[in-house]
Amino acid sequence: MKRLATYRRLLFQTLIAAVLCTLSQTSFAQRISFSIWTGSDDIVLTSVNASPELNFNLKQPLITSGTSVDINLVDNQAVAFRIEAPENFDLTVDVDAPLFLTFADDPLETIPFQVRVAYNNQMPGNEMVGKTGAIELPAGFTNVTFPVNRRTAGAPGPPPNPLTGEEVRNKATAYLYIYGSLGPVGSVPAGNYSAQITINLSFSSYD
């Protein structure tokens, strides 16, 4: 029987944002911030975007009432994360995202939002290559478990650590993609609308 050997959790928090404008109004300034907390040195979650933000104004600069904006997996505005973990770990990813973006000046004013999630655990060369073979979760699904790609059959493992005698695990890479849809935008005030996405990453290895 397999025995649960390791369990850790990672937490990533970032913001999604949009600036709603009227046709005669200039864009508002906005600041997007994020933070990463890691629970183990065995696994690393890193944003690979120069600006790790899901910003709908980068897809459509002018967002007005009555419009909808989609950021798709293939779009440059989709946010990608690189996951590096020992190759015999199974990962569970849970994306906690709100159903609305809220107005900075009045949280009662909102715009509908739907998050989408995709992943590639087949060791693609980079995040752009990984998009071509990524598995998209159905709309409304934000939780998935998948293995980090293992060694090919017959490939030798690394020797034990000479100081401790413990096994040294090979690392493998997977990619996670976050994107989604904004709108339709109702009759709401112009200004900054934002929300926070939390990514929980837990993993297990078995002896």
C-alpha positions as CSV (number, residue, x, y, z in Angstrom):
1,M,0.0,0.0,0.0
2,K,1.3,3.5,-0.8
3,R,2.1,5.6,2.1
4,L,1.6,9.4,2.1
5,A,5.1,10.7,2.5
6,T,5.0,14.5,1.9
7,Y,2.3,17.1,2.0
8,R,2.8,20.8,1.5
9,R,0.8,23.8,0.4
10,L,1.7,26.9,-1.6
11,L,-0.3,30.1,-1.8
12,F,-0.2,32.6,-4.6
13,Q,-2.3,35.8,-4.5
14,T,-2.6,38.3,-7.3
15,L,-5.1,40.8,-8.6
16,I,-7.3,41.0,-11.6
17,A,-8.3,44.5,-12.7
18,A,-10.1,46.6,-15.3
19,V,-10.5,50.3,-15.9
20,L,-14.0,51.2,-17.1
21,C,-14.2,54.4,-19.1
22,T,-16.8,56.5,-20.7
23,L,-16.2,57.4,-24.4
24,S,-15.2,60.9,-23.4
25,Q,-13.2,60.0,-20.2
26,T,-9.5,59.3,-20.0
27,S,-8.2,56.1,-18.3
28,F,-7.6,56.0,-14.6
29,A,-4.3,55.0,-13.2
30,Q,-4.1,51.6,-11.6
31,R,-1.6,49.5,-9.6
32,I,-1.6,45.7,-9.6
33,S,0.3,43.9,-6.8
34,F,0.8,40.3,-5.9
35,S,2.5,38.2,-3.3
36,I,3.8,34.6,-3.1
37,W,4.1,32.4,-0.1
38,T,5.8,29.0,-0.3
39,G,5.6,26.3,2.2
40,S,8.5,24.2,1.1
41,D,11.9,24.4,-0.7
42,D,10.9,21.3,-2.6
43,I,8.5,23.2,-4.9
44,V,8.5,26.6,-6.5
45,L,5.7,28.5,-8.1
46,T,6.8,31.4,-10.2
47,S,5.0,33.9,-12.5
48,V,6.6,33.9,-15.9
49,N,4.9,37.1,-17.1
50,A,6.9,40.3,-17.1
51,S,3.8,41.9,-15.5
52,P,1.9,39.1,-13.6
53,E,-1.5,40.6,-13.8
54,L,-4.8,39.6,-15.4
55,N,-5.6,43.1,-16.8
56,F,-8.5,43.3,-19.2
57,N,-7.5,46.8,-20.4
58,L,-4.4,45.2,-22.0
59,K,-6.8,43.1,-24.2
60,Q,-9.3,46.0,-24.8
61,P,-8.1,49.5,-23.8
62,L,-11.5,51.1,-23.8
63,I,-14.1,49.2,-21.7
64,T,-17.5,50.7,-21.6
65,S,-21.0,49.8,-20.4
66,G,-22.6,47.1,-22.5
67,T,-19.4,45.4,-23.5
68,S,-17.7,42.1,-22.6
69,V,-14.0,41.2,-22.8
70,D,-12.5,37.7,-23.1
71,I,-8.9,36.9,-22.3
72,N,-8.3,33.5,-23.9
73,L,-5.6,30.9,-23.2
74,V,-3.8,31.7,-26.5
75,D,-3.8,35.5,-25.7
76,N,-0.7,37.2,-24.5
77,Q,-2.7,38.7,-21.6
78,A,-3.3,35.2,-20.1
79,V,-1.2,34.8,-16.9
80,A,1.2,31.8,-16.8
81,F,3.0,30.2,-13.8
82,R,5.8,27.8,-13.8
83,I,5.7,25.0,-11.2
84,E,8.9,23.2,-10.4
85,A,8.6,20.2,-8.2
86,P,10.1,16.7,-7.6
87,E,8.9,14.5,-10.5
88,N,7.1,12.0,-8.4
89,F,4.8,14.5,-6.8
90,D,1.1,14.7,-7.5
91,L,-0.2,18.3,-7.5
92,T,-3.6,19.6,-6.6
93,V,-4.4,23.1,-7.8
94,D,-7.4,25.1,-6.5
95,V,-8.1,28.5,-7.9
96,D,-10.3,30.7,-5.7
97,A,-11.6,33.6,-7.7
98,P,-14.6,36.0,-7.2
99,L,-17.6,36.2,-9.4
100,F,-17.3,39.9,-9.7
101,L,-14.7,42.7,-9.9
102,T,-15.6,45.6,-7.5
103,F,-15.4,49.3,-8.0
104,A,-12.6,50.9,-6.0
105,D,-14.8,53.7,-4.7
106,D,-17.9,51.6,-3.9
107,P,-17.8,47.8,-3.4
108,L,-21.5,47.6,-4.2
109,E,-20.7,48.4,-7.8
110,T,-19.5,45.3,-9.6
111,I,-18.7,43.8,-13.0
112,P,-19.3,40.0,-13.6
113,F,-16.1,37.9,-13.9
114,Q,-15.5,34.2,-14.7
115,V,-12.0,32.7,-14.3
116,R,-10.7,30.0,-16.5
117,V,-7.8,27.5,-15.8
118,A,-5.6,25.4,-17.9
119,Y,-2.4,23.4,-17.3
120,N,0.4,21.5,-19.1
121,N,2.4,18.8,-17.2
122,Q,4.2,17.3,-20.1
123,M,7.5,19.2,-19.6
124,P,7.0,21.8,-22.4
125,G,10.1,23.8,-23.3
126,N,8.5,27.1,-22.1
127,E,5.1,28.6,-21.2
128,M,4.4,29.6,-24.8
129,V,5.0,26.1,-26.1
130,G,3.0,24.8,-23.2
131,K,-0.1,26.6,-24.4
132,T,-0.4,24.5,-27.5
133,G,-0.8,21.3,-25.5
134,A,-2.4,22.7,-22.4
135,I,-5.5,21.1,-21.0
136,E,-8.3,23.6,-20.4
137,L,-10.7,22.9,-17.5
138,P,-14.4,23.3,-18.4
139,A,-15.9,26.7,-17.5
140,G,-16.8,26.7,-13.8
141,F,-14.2,24.2,-12.8
142,T,-11.2,25.6,-10.8
143,N,-9.8,22.5,-9.1
144,V,-7.6,19.9,-10.7
145,T,-5.1,17.2,-9.6
146,F,-2.3,16.0,-12.0
147,P,1.1,14.4,-11.7
148,V,4.4,16.2,-12.3
149,N,5.9,14.5,-15.4
150,R,8.0,11.5,-14.4
151,R,11.2,10.2,-15.9
152,T,11.0,8.1,-19.0
153,A,11.3,4.4,-18.4
154,G,14.8,3.2,-17.6
155,A,16.2,6.6,-16.9
156,P,18.5,6.5,-13.9
157,G,17.8,8.5,-10.8
158,P,20.3,10.8,-9.1
159,P,22.6,9.2,-6.5
160,P,21.8,9.7,-2.8
161,N,23.0,12.8,-1.0
162,P,26.6,11.9,0.1
163,L,26.1,13.8,3.4
164,T,22.7,12.4,4.5
165,G,22.3,9.3,2.4
166,E,18.8,10.6,1.5
167,E,17.4,10.3,-2.0
168,V,17.9,13.3,-4.3
169,R,14.7,13.8,-6.4
170,N,14.8,15.0,-10.0
171,K,12.8,18.1,-10.6
172,A,10.1,18.4,-13.3
173,T,8.2,21.4,-14.6
174,A,4.5,22.1,-15.2
175,Y,2.7,25.2,-16.3
176,L,-0.5,26.7,-15.0
177,Y,-2.5,29.3,-17.0
178,I,-5.1,31.8,-15.6
179,Y,-7.4,33.7,-17.9
180,G,-11.1,34.5,-18.1
181,S,-14.1,36.7,-19.1
182,L,-15.3,40.1,-17.9
183,G,-18.8,41.3,-18.3
184,P,-21.3,42.0,-19.7
185,V,-20.7,45.4,-18.1
186,G,-23.8,47.0,-16.7
187,S,-24.7,50.6,-15.9
188,V,-21.9,51.1,-13.4
189,P,-19.6,54.1,-12.7
190,A,-16.4,54.6,-14.6
191,G,-13.2,53.8,-12.7
192,N,-11.0,51.1,-11.4
193,Y,-12.5,47.6,-10.8
194,S,-10.4,44.8,-9.3
195,A,-10.5,41.6,-7.4
196,Q,-8.0,39.1,-5.9
197,I,-7.3,35.5,-7.1
198,T,-5.9,33.0,-4.7
199,I,-4.1,29.9,-6.0
200,N,-3.7,27.0,-3.5
201,L,-1.2,24.4,-4.5
202,S,-0.9,21.2,-2.4
203,F,1.2,18.2,-3.3
204,S,1.9,14.7,-2.1
205,S,4.6,12.1,-2.8
206,Y,4.3,8.4,-2.1
207,D,6.9,5.9,-1.0
